[in-house]
Structure formats: C-alpha cells, structure tokens
Amino acid sequence: MGKVKPQNEWKFKCANTGKAIKRKKRYYRNGKYYVNKSAWQAQAKKEAEAKAKLAAEAAAAAEKSA
C-alpha cells in the first residue's frame, strides 16, 4: 500500500486564502494567522462589507414591519 498523507500537514493556514504558512514569521491578528498584512486587510474588508450588508438588511426589515 502507498503512503497516506496526513490531513493536517501544516500547523498554520491563512484564514483568508487557506494557504499553508511555511515560514516561521506569521502575521497574527484577532486570533487568526495570515500569510501577510495584505491578506489580513482583505479579510477585514470582506468582513466589514458583510456586516454592513447585514445591518442594511436588518434596517430594511425593521422599516417594513413598522
């Protein structure tokens, strides 16, 4: 039988891209690891846009029911 590759070969993966972080120096923010600063900023921007969208939908629903 062939060798079986372990599921978690890399200890750290980028929270935004999912790429394995191989180097010792990692970018750590808000409890998550990122490949670099730009990956962290992209994830933060994506989360902010999602929050704004949810807030807008909630405001529209509240306006409709009132």
N, C-alpha and C positions, 0 to 999 in steps of 0.2 A: 504494500500500500504506500501511497505517496505521503509526503509530509502535509500536515494540516496546519494552516496559517492561524495563529491566534487572533481572536476577534479584536482585542484592544492592543494592537501592536505599539501604538504611540500613546503616551500618557496624556498628552495635551493636544487638543484640537481647537482650531479657531472657531469661536462662537458664531462668526458671521459667514465665513466661507466653508468651514468644515475641514480645511486642510490640516494635515498633521504639522505640528510645530516642532521642528527638529532641533533648533538651536537652543542654547542654554538661556539666552536672553529672550524673554517673552513680554508681551505688552498685556498687563493685567489691569482691568478696570471693572468696577462694580461686580466683583465676584466671578468674572469670566476672563478667559485668556483669548487674546487676539494675535494675529500674525504681526501686525504693525498698527501704527496710530491711524492710518487712513481706513483700515478695516474697522477699527473701533468707531471712528466718526461716521462711517457709512451705516453701521448697525444702529448707532444712536439716532441718526437722521430717520432711518426707517421706523424705529420705534416711536419717535416723536410724531411722525406723519400718521401712524396707526392710531395713536392716542387722540390726535386732533380729529381724525375721521370718526372715531367712536363718540367723541364729545359732540360733534356736529349732528350725528345720527340721534343721539340721546336728546339733544335740544330740539330737534325737529319732531321727535316723537312726543316730547312733553308739550310742545306747542300745539300739536294736533289734538291731544287729549284734553287740553284746557279750553 
